Amino acid sequence: MTIGFSIIGVPGIPMVEPGDDLCEIISTTLTAQNLKLEDGDVICLAQKIVSKAEGQTVSLAEVEVGAEAIELAAATQKDPRMVQLVLDESSEVMRHKTNVLVVRHKLGIVGAHAGIDQSNVDHSDGEQALLLPKDPDESAVTLRERLQKQWNVDLGVIITDSHN
């Protein structure tokens, strides 16, 4: 018996906005592409779309900067507001140097800038930053349960990104 796997990038996923239903987006897009979910499939989602759907966007104009953030911002040459967000999302600063702040995120992930990102985020109402999902494991479980029910299949769901 030959066992194999294939990876399919699904084209046509729209820009995700706060409050969007990822189950509906995935199902609608799969159907539009004449694809269907089968037992054993694993859905891999970039954390960015989960964060966007869950409203994890923060306006930098609303960030209150503390003394530690000001000090680290000077040492790293980063925006003090972004440094404050990193501190707010982290349990420990592990190291820093110019343009880099390595921390342990509250979720336990060690990486640069607590996974906070400003790319592919709408800045039309001012500078924004996108935080990691509050509970990516719960987000994956919820999405898995909904997709399994809708498609009547046994699936896996992984929320991932370049830091994993």
C-alpha atoms as one frame of an Amber mdcrd trajectory, in Angstrom:
protein
   0.000   0.000   0.000   1.351   3.397  -0.986   0.808   6.214   1.435   1.285
   9.787   0.379   0.045  13.253   0.878  -0.488  16.366  -1.115  -0.492  20.015
  -0.219  -3.082  22.240  -1.833  -2.944  26.004  -1.560  -6.514  27.203  -1.873
  -6.766  30.299  -4.081  -9.521  32.835  -3.654  -9.488  33.337   0.121 -10.714
  36.933   0.519  -9.170  39.558   2.780 -10.291  38.671   6.289 -11.881  41.356
   8.444 -12.713  41.440  12.175 -15.768  39.332  12.883 -15.497  37.243   9.707
 -16.573  33.610  10.009 -13.524  31.538   9.020 -15.563  28.340   8.730 -17.867
  30.034   6.230 -14.944  31.589   4.319 -13.106  28.268   4.076 -16.194  26.316
   3.069 -17.335  28.879   0.491 -13.854  29.105  -1.033 -13.388  25.327  -1.187
 -16.770  24.939  -2.874 -15.990  27.719  -5.364 -12.725  25.907  -6.247 -14.522
  22.545  -6.630 -12.616  21.151  -3.669 -14.011  19.140  -0.785 -12.728  18.142
   2.611 -12.096  14.458   3.234 -11.344  12.359   6.306  -7.761  12.910   7.413
  -7.349  16.319   5.781  -5.471  18.949   7.761  -6.336  22.611   7.326  -3.365
  24.925   7.944  -4.169  28.595   8.513  -1.795  31.496   8.906  -2.269  32.986
  12.352  -2.708  36.371  10.703  -6.143  35.525   9.303  -7.240  34.047  12.630
  -6.025  37.189  14.417  -7.821  39.413  11.926 -11.095  37.484  12.231 -10.834
  37.595  16.018 -10.286  41.368  16.032  -6.742  41.286  17.383  -5.905  44.596
  15.704  -4.701  47.425  17.930  -4.528  51.112  17.011  -1.089  52.458  17.900
  -2.716  55.806  18.710  -4.404  54.120  21.699  -1.243  52.550  23.164  -0.099
  54.071  26.452   3.690  53.854  26.610   5.464  53.164  29.915   9.003  53.832
  31.087  10.282  50.316  30.299   8.985  50.576  26.735  10.644  53.972  26.273
  13.972  52.563  27.495  13.762  49.443  25.285  12.630  51.521  22.315  15.734
  53.669  22.613  17.967  50.570  22.851  16.311  48.829  19.891  15.517  51.918
  17.798  11.886  50.805  17.576   8.632  52.684  17.936   7.887  52.939  21.686
   4.229  52.085  21.021   5.200  48.833  19.317   7.623  48.039  22.139   4.828
  48.604  24.663   2.603  46.166  22.765   5.432  43.622  22.759   5.833  44.034
  26.526   2.074  43.757  27.071   1.956  40.491  25.102   5.075  38.973  26.704
   6.026  37.300  29.934   9.772  37.866  29.555  12.249  39.901  27.519  14.993
  37.458  26.607  17.336  39.744  24.685  17.430  42.801  22.529  19.644  44.687
  20.119  19.122  47.273  17.426  15.876  46.494  15.564  15.319  43.212  17.436
  13.424  42.395  20.616  13.298  38.677  21.475  10.645  37.767  24.033   8.683
  34.896  25.472   5.069  35.489  24.493   2.360  34.836  27.097   1.481  31.764
  25.003   5.018  30.390  25.590   6.342  31.076  22.092   9.841  32.564  21.995
  10.436  34.877  19.073  10.909  38.362  17.767   8.477  41.100  18.747   5.906
  38.738  20.342   4.626  37.859  16.877   3.184  41.354  16.486   2.933  42.372
  12.853   2.000  45.454  10.868   2.077  44.008   7.355  -1.132  43.279   5.444
  -3.097  45.317   7.983  -5.358  48.209   7.011  -3.695  51.446   8.127  -6.265
  53.781   6.536  -7.515  54.852   9.994  -3.987  55.249  11.408  -1.171  52.887
  12.243  -2.348  49.458  13.355  -0.661  46.350  14.740  -1.892  42.774  14.678
  -1.457  40.604  17.774  -1.399  36.818  17.912  -4.720  35.077  18.599  -5.592
  35.091  22.320  -5.952  31.289  22.418  -4.893  29.700  19.114  -5.487  26.182
  20.435  -9.108  27.013  21.261  -9.500  28.780  17.907  -8.246  25.651  16.111
 -10.524  23.341  18.119 -13.580  25.499  17.464 -12.859  25.767  13.727 -12.155
  22.027  13.521 -15.438  21.145  15.222 -17.449  23.426  12.957 -15.767  22.231
   9.742 -16.122  18.566  10.750 -19.827  19.044  11.422 -20.426  20.938   8.203
 -18.449  18.550   5.978 -19.094  15.331   7.957 -15.384  14.416   8.013 -12.587
  13.905  10.547 -10.078  16.776  10.211  -7.103  18.422  11.767  -6.661  22.185
  12.029  -3.305  23.870  12.568  -2.848  27.582  13.134   0.679  28.375  12.075
   2.964  31.000  10.659   6.600  31.600   9.865   7.591  31.673  13.563   6.514
  28.032  14.075
